[in-house]
Amino acid sequence: MTTTPTLETAGGVKVVKPTVASHFRDYLGRVRGGDLGALPAVLGLIVLVAIFGSARYDTFFSAGNFANLFNQAAGLTMIAMGLIFILLLGEIDLSAGFAAGVCGAVMAILLTERGYAQPVALIAALATGVVIGLMLGLLVAKVGIPSFVVTLAAFLAFQGVLLNLLGEGKNISIPDGFIKSLNKDSLPVSWSWGLAVVAVAVFTLVQFLRYRGRAARGLVTEPIGIILLRVAGIAALILLTTAALTQERAINPAVASIKGVPIAAPLIGGFLVLWTFVLGRTTYGRHVYAVGGNAEAARRAGIPVDRIRISVFVIGSFMAAVGGVMLVSRAGSVDPNTGGSSTLLYSVGAAVIGGTSLFGGKGKVIHAVIGGAVIAVIDNGMLLMDFSSGTRYIFTGIILLIAAGVDALARRRAAATGNR
């Protein structure tokens, strides 16, 4: 195999064609230059799985516990996906947790007290999230109040709204139906495998279409070996995960069988694909990164900075509403603590631990998923090992501090090497 880049001629222009070896050298160079991405989170996740798996092998690696990790992480991961957009601009949303609770309460009240159909109640909850985001975005972008102050005030206000909606402590149980199934039930085994095969096929097709498109335009392409390795890795991950989740995990299968991929998993995957496409393949996504990197330069380039600021808060609160639906679905009810407690901290932690910078301009939606997995594994593994809630909070806080420290050091290294 050639270890140095070769030259190709495309339309009379010589184009460098990287090899697998040169691709890896470039990647290692970016890592040494401070562009770590999700690498620390992935390595941390592997270490955590190894530690908890060795300590509680039979329980931690059981099919039931594996499925539970998806349901456990779904709510905070959805909220973290929305926070990615806000963090990319160097802003913050401290109200996302209780915004999720308010949206969940709106849905529950419409279902139980007003008798609306489940689709109507769900749409109303999501619309509530959009209105909340629009309000926050206008205050930040048009009035000029710092996002920390706006969302801190909203944090307190939404906590009060939630208490008022629920009558100072009422618990509202949601009726059985598709909303309750979103973060509790699983797909049939046949659907699980069908979805897995479709996902692998679509991912493979997208990778090769992208390769062919870049090659046709005379642009530098990744080595075909790297693409094959990526496709093989994703295919193995999806198929092995599906194989594990389609195993019987009921305590008494004779009474009720539990098999299949949790519905929460394809929902997380669907939003991951959607927002990754928005950030990575649209003009809007490029504008978000531009504003996060240098707002003044973006403004001089003609990018509508205020509209971008408003839009990220709308997306953030919309995803908080989705997260609220998942939290209510998992609990089967809504109460004054829905979206409170550690929900916001875990959601912000998921985004930062996954690799998104707190300083803006750097991050991907996949970071929310990886970070959400880290948070879920920590919480789940320490619970299985009978650690107290206090110890779990301390350990998670240390992990978040380490992630923020790695980000700060990586930015310093990038600035020193000119890769900023």
N, C-alpha and C positions, 0 to 999 in steps of 0.2 A: 504493500500500500504506500502511495506517495505521502510524504510527510510535509511537503511544502506546497503552498498554493500554486495552481497552474493558471495559465492564461487562456481565455476563450475569446473568440471574436464574435461579437453580436452587432450586426449592422455596421461593420467597419470599426467598431469601438472595442478595444481590448478590455475585458472584464475579468477581474480576479475570481477564480473559482476555488473557494476554500476546501481543504481536505478535512477528514475527521480529526486528524492530529492537530491541524492548525486551529480548528474550531475549539477543541479542548484547551489549547494554549491560550487562545483569546479569552475564553471563559475564565481560566485561572488568572489571567492578567487583570480582568475586570474585578474579580474577587479580591486580589491583592490591592487593587486600586480603591477598594471601599464599596464596590457595587455588590453587596451580599445578597440582596433580594430576600427570598424566603429560605435560603440555605440554613441559617441558624435555627429557624423554627422547625424545619424538616428534621435536622439532626437531633434537636431537642425532643421532638415527638418520638423518634426512633428510640432514643435513650429512655424516655418515660415509659414507653410500651414494654421495653425490655425489663425495666425495673419492676413495674407492677405485674407484668406477666410472670416473671420468675417468682415473685412473692406470693401471688394468688393465681397460679397457672390454671387450675381447673375452672375457677370462677371468672377470671378476667378474660380468658380466651374462649369462653362459652359463646354459643350462637346467640343466646338470649341477651347476654351483656353487650355483645357487639352491636346488636340491633338497638339496644337501649341507648348506646352512645349517640346514634343518629337523632333519636327523639330528644335526648338530653341537650344536644347542641343546637337543635334546629332554631329555636327562638332567638338565642343570642347571636347565632351566625347570620340570620336574616337582618337583625338590627345592625350588626357589624358591617354587612355589605353596604348598607346605606351610609354608615359613618365613614367608609372609605372615601366616598365622594367629597364629604365635608373636610376630612383630614387632608385630602389632596390640595385643598386651597389654604391649608394652614389654619383652618378654623376649627371649632369644637362645638359639639351639641351635647350639653349636659342634661337635656330634657328628654332624650330619646327613650329612656326606660319608662318614665311615667306617661309619655306620649303613647307608647305601646299599650300601657294599661288603660288609658282613656279610650283608645280605639277599640280595645277588647271589651270594655264596659259598654260602649255604644252598641256594639254587635250583640252582646248578651241581653241588653235591655230591649232592643228591637225584637229579638227572638222570643223572649219570654213574656215581657209585660205588654208589648205592642202587637205581638202575634204576626210579625212579618215573616215572609219566606226566607229560608237560609241564604239564597243567593243575594236577595235584597239587603239583608243585614250585613253580609260580607262586603258588598260594594259600598255600603254606607260607612263601614269601618275604614276601608281603604280611602274613601273620599275624605273622611275626617283627617286622616294622616296627611293628605295633600294640602288641605286647608291650613293645618298646623304648620307645615313646612313653608307654605306661602307667607304666612304671617311672620314667622321667624326670619325668613329670607329678606322680606321687605324692611324689617327693623334693622337688620345688619347692613344691607346694601344701600338702602335709600335714606334711612335716618342716620346711619353711621354709628350705631351703638355696637361696641365690641361683642362678638358672638359669645364670649364667656359670660358677659353680664346678661345678655338677652336670654340665653338658654338656662342660666342659673335662676333667673326670675321665672322662666317658664317651668323649670323643674319644681319650684315651690308652688306655682299656680296650678299646674296639672295634678300635683298631689292633692291639692284642695278640690279641684274639679272631680277627681276620682272619688274622693270621700263624699262629696255632695251627690254624685250620681248613684252611689251605692248606699246612701243613707247612713253615713258614719259607721260603717262596719258590716253592712249586709253582704252575704255571699250569694251570688246568683249562679246556679248550675245551668249549663246549656243543654238543650235536648239532644238526643241521639240523632245522628245524621252525618252528612259529608263533612261538616265543619269539625265535629268531634273526632271524625276518623282521620283528619289530616295529620295529626301528630300522635296517633295511637295505633291505627290499623296498618296492615301490610297489603301489598299487591299480591294477587294470586301467583303461584309459582310460574305458570306459563307466561303470564304478563311480565314477571320479573326477568325471565330469560330473554323474552322478546325485546324488552326495553334495553337490556344489556347488549344484545347483538346489534340493535339499531344504533345505539350510542357509539359502539366501536366502529361500525361501518361509516357513520356520519363523520366521526373524528378523522378516520383514515382518509375519507374523500376530501375533507376540508384541507388536510395537510398537503395532499398531493396536488389539489387544484391551486393552492397557494404557491407551491413550488413551480408548477408549470406556468402560472401567470407571471411570476417574477422572472423566470427564465425567458419567456416570450418577449418581455419588455427590456431584456438585456440588463436586468438588475442582478446584484450579487445574491446568490441563493445559498441556503444551508446545504452541506453535503448530504447526499441521499442516504448515507449510512446513519446520520444523526436523525433524520426523519424516520427511518425504519426503527431505530432504537426507541424513539419517542412513541411511535405507534404501538410497538411491541410492549413497552412499559405500561402505557395507559390501558391497552387491551388486557394485559395480565391483571392489572389492578381491578378493573371493572369486573372481569369474569371470575376472579378469585373471590372478590367481595360478594358477588351474586351467589356463588357456590356456597359460601359460608352462611349467607342470610336465608337461603332456601332450605337449610337443614331444619329439622323439627326442633322447636325450642319451648314447647309447652311442657309443663310439669306433669300433666296427665293427658297425653295425646288422645286417649280413648274418650275423654269428655269433650275436649276442644283442641283442635290442631292449630298450631301457630307456625306458619311458614311464610317465606316471601320477603322481598325487600320492603322495608318501611316506606310508607308513602312520603314521609318527610325527605327521604334521600333524593328521589327524582325532582322534588320541589326545589331543594337546595341546588341541585345540578342545573335545573332550568333557569333559575335566577343567575347562577354563576355564568352560564353561557350568554344570557341576555346582556348583563352588565359588562362582561368582558368584551363582547362585541361593541357595545356602546363606547367604552373607553378606548379600545384598541383599534377600531375600524371605522370610526365616524369622525366627521369634522368637529362635532360637539366634544368628543373625547379629547381630541388634540387641543381644543380650546381650554378644557379643564386643566390639563397638564401645563399649558402655557401660562394660565393665570396663576396656578399654584407655584410655578417656577419664578415668575417675575410679573406681578400684576401690572406695574407701570409700563413695562415693555409690551405686554399684551394689549394694553389700552392703546398705545401708540401704533400698534399693528392693526388696529381697527376691530379688535375683539370686544364684544359687548360685556365688559367685566361685571357690571351690576347684574345683568341677566344671568350670567353664569353663576354668580354667587347665590342669587335667589333659587336657581334651578337645583343646585346641589342640596340645599336645605329641603326643597320639595321632595327630591329623591330620597334623602335621608329619612324624612318623616313618613314617607310612603312605605319604605322598608321597615320602619319602626312599627307601622300599622300591621304589616305582614308578620313581623315578629310577635306582635301582640296577639294576633290570631293563633299563631302556633303555640304561644304560652298558654292561652285559654284552652286550646284544644287538648294540650297535654294534661292540664290540671282538671279539665272537665268543668271548670267554673272560673268565675272572676271575683276577686275580692280586693280590698284596699291595698294589699301588698303586691298585686299583679304589676309587674314592671318595676317594682321597687327593690329594696334590699340590694343585692349585688348585681342585678340585671345590667344596669348601665356600666358599672365598672368592669364586669366580665366582657361586655360587648366592645368597649373601647380597648380593653386588654387584648381581645381576640384580634382586632385590627392591627394593633401595635406589635404584639408578639408575632403575628404572621409576617411582618416585614414592612408595613406601611410606616412612613416617616411622620412624626409629629410636626415636622417643620414645613410640610407641604411639598407638592411637586413630585412625590415618589411613592408609588404604591400600586397594587393591583387588587382586583376583587378576589382572586384566589387566596390572597393573604388572609381575608376574613375567614375563609373555609379552613385553612390550615391552622390559623390561630384559634378558631372555634374548636377544632379537634384537640388542640393542646389543652385548652381550658377544660373540655369535657373529660379528657383522659386523666388530668390531674384530679378533678373533683371526683370522678368515678373510682379511680384507683385508690385514692386516699380514703374514700368511704369504705371500700372493700377491705382496706387494711385497718379499719376502725380508728382512724384519726379523728380528732374532734373538729368541729366546724371552725374553731379559732385557728387550729393548726393549718387547716386547708386554706383559709384566707391568708395566713402569713406566707405560706409557701407560694400561693398564686401571686401575691404581691411581690415577692422576691423575683419570681420569673418575669413579671412585668417590668420591674426595675432593671433587670439584666437586659431585657429586650430594648428598653429605652436607652440604656448605656451603650449597647452594641450599635444602635442607630446613630447616636451622637459621635461615637468613635469612628464609625464608617464614614460619616459626613466629613469629619476632620481629615480622615485619610484621603477621601476623594478630593477635597479642596487642596491638599498638599501635593497630590499627584496630577492635578489638573483635570480630573474626571468628573468634576461637580456638575 
